[in-house]
C-alpha cells in the first residue's frame, strides 16, 4: 500500500502542493495522514468490538437469571406470586384454607407465618398428606407479633405477594383476576377490602368504611386504603416497611393492630398516588365462625375500631403528613359473572 | 481603559514576550487579544440579554393564553373537555341532547358536526334560545362523511374530547366519573361501549359483542375495542387519525362505517396496549326511537355487522398486523349507585 501511495503522490499534483495549514512537504504530510487514519480506524474497530462483546453478555446474564428461576420452580417468578398467611390459634381454618390456596394458578409458594409460639409447626402432618402442588414453608416465630408477616422472607422469590388473613377464603376466579390486575398496576395494593380515612373540622381523622361520610362533594363514596389481608402487592414493599422509622414498628407492636394502615401510608407516600386499587370480589367469605378453636379475630376486640383511628392520627404525626389519597375506581371482571355489563334498558 | 492597558503593557513583562503561537510583537498581539476579548464579551452579553428578554416573554405568553382561556371560559383547558357530536337527519334529538349536555360539569365547548348538507345550521334558533352555559359551534360540512367528526377542529382547545352519537343520552354522573377516569388514563379511549374481534382458525377475524365466543381460556369475556361514539379520548388522536394512510380514509368513506374501529386500531398500535378502558354506564340510553325524522341510525342497515367484520380484516391488511389487544377490566364508580360494592354474605 505504501508503494501505491508513493506512486499516487508523484502522479497526483494536489498532494505535491504545500499544505496551507502546515509547512511540511506534501509527501511527509501524506504518510502522517495515512498513519493517523489507520490509528483512528483501529481505535474505532476496538471500540466497536468492545461494545459488541459487552452487550450480549448483559443480555445473557438476564436470560440466565430468568432461565434459572424458571428451572427451579417450573414457572417464571415474574408471572407468579407467593402467598403469605399469618396464623394464630386457628390451625383448623389454616389447613382448610391451605387445601384451597395451594391449587390456585400462578401460585409459586406458600409462607405460613406461625404465630403459635411454643407450639410445633404442622410440618409432619402437612408432609404426611403430600404430595402438594407447591412448597409450603411453616416459619416458627419468636414472638406473637402482628407485623411478623411483613418480614423480608428469604424464601420469597416472586415480585408479587398475595397476603391473606387466616380466616379469609377468596375464590380462585377472584384471585386469578386480581393478580392480572396487579400485573397492570404493580406499584399499588390490588385487593378486595377498601377502607377510608375521614377528616373532621378539628383536623383529627377517623377510620372507617361505607358507614362513614363520603369525602368530597360528588356522587358515591371514596376509599383511601386497601387492606393488605386480602390483597396482592409488590414484594419490595416488605423491604420498604423494614426501612420505616422505629416509631411505626412500635405503634404496631403496641396496638397489635394497624400494620395494614401503616403499609397504606408507606406506599401512598412512596408512589405519590392512591395506595391501592379496589377489586370487587365475586366470592369471598370469612370463615371465622367455622373455627373450633373458639378464637375470634382481633377485630372483635372492643377497642379495635378506635385503635384504627388512633393509628391514623399517630401515623400522620410520625410522617408529619397525610399521604393517603382518595379513589373511587372499582374494578370488576368483564363478563364474569356472566353478562355483568349488560346495561339497564 | 486603553490608557491603563498601555501602562500594563509597559510594566508587565509577560506581554512583552513573543507569543509562541504567532510571530507578531507582544504589544500588537495584546491589543488584538483585548479587542477579541471585548468582542466575545459583547456577543455573550447580547446573547444573554436576548435570552433574558425572550424567556419571560414566552412564559408570559403562556400565562396570558391560560388567563385568557380561563377568563373566557372560566376553567382551565386541562381540566375540561370538548363535546364533538356529529349529526345527520335527527335535529330534534340533537337539540334535546344539547339541552342536556350543555350543562355537564367541566364541559368547555360543543362542536356540532353538521352533516345535513345543504340545510342551514340551526344557529339562529340556538341563539334565540340563549344565553347558553358554554359555546356551541355548528360546523357545516361539504359532504356527508362518517369521518367528518375526526377532523382537527381549530375551535378545539382541550386535551380531552367527549365524542357522542347524536342519539345517545349519557347521564351526568356517568360523564363526570368517566372523565375522571380518562384523566388517570389519558392515552386510552375511556368509554361506555365495549366490543371485540374474534379470531377464527382460518385467520379471518369477526367483529362482535357479548354474543361472540370469548377469546382465551379463562373466565368471563374480553373486549378489544371501546367505541368512540360514547367515549372520552385525547384530542391529539384526531391529528393522529389524519396522518394515517389514505387507504384507511378510503375504507371509512366506502363503508360510511368503521371510523371507530379504525381509531381503535390506530390507538392500540400507537400505545402498544389495549386501546380502551370500559366504564360500565349506570344510566345511558339510546333515543333513536324517539325521533320524529323517521330516520334510523346506520347500524340498522342490513350489512352493518358484516361491514364491521370486513373493516377489521381490511385494516389488518392495511397495517399488516393485528394491533388490538384484549382486556377484561371493567370500571365502575365506588359507591354509586349506593352500596354497589357490598359483597354477598
Interface residues (C-beta under 8 A of the other chain):
Chain A: X173 X176 X177 X180 X181 X184 X194 X210 X214 X218 X219 X220 X221 X222 X223 X278 X280 X281 X283 X284 X327 X328 X329 X330 X331 X332 X333 X334 X335 X336 X338 X339 X340 X341 X342 X343 X344
Chain B: X173 X176 X177 X180 X181 X184 X194 X210 X214 X218 X219 X220 X221 X222 X223 X278 X280 X281 X283 X284 X327 X328 X329 X330 X331 X332 X333 X334 X335 X336 X338 X339 X340 X341 X342 X343 X344
